[in-house]
Amino acid sequence: MSPSENIYFLLIAIIVFVVILFIWWIVRKRKKLAVVLTSLLIIGFAGYYAYYPTLKSNTHTERYNTVIEYLVENYPDRKFQVLPKEYEAGYRVGEFRVNDIKTPSFGVSLSVDEEGSVMQTSNWSNQEYPKQKELWRELEFIYGENYTLDKEIAEITKQDEWIDGELTAFALTIDDTPAIALFEYSKGGYSLLELQEAANEGYVYIEEEGFVFIYIDDHHEEEIVTISLENGEEFVLNVNQSKGKLIVRD
């Protein structure tokens, strides 16, 4: 049992002991009755303690069925994996890890209370430490609002990449919108430095770490793109020669 459950039964044992003392004080002149009542309390406590694991298992199974009904009712066109189906140590009764089968590496935790209400308590990701070239896939989980089952998953496609030591840049399309994601990566950790998406121009750029990163969408129709930098300088790029790939200038 968990520490909290041990404390729970310890408190019950203390209450039972206090009740037994009270019984012996009230019916001290009728020892047989006191013995009978004491025995009933001890047997009841021992029986509850022995039955408790079965109670947890049965309750968990009932709440598993509640979660399945909830998912079928609210997301009839989707398929989910729900774990654990049977109670397992390390989980709370009525708590489940749920993920859409299309996104097995991340999902949510759903909890069912005593009234049968289902609520999301957190989200999770079990992705292994990514390779540097695969950092862009982290955006599937962190892009936009915090992940929930109702969140629309953006369609993210890598178009090009650039790696220089710990600095990693990706040219992407996010729901057909040009974007650049800039990461810092090492064996000790990684982080998203910046993510920029094109507004209406069909191209996007980032100035960072002494570099300028530019990505022009394949469908951009203008012949020339002019990038105005923070220091007042300008980059002029021929679209036909530059579009569809990540341009890096230092």
Disulfide bonds with the S-S distance in Angstrom:
none
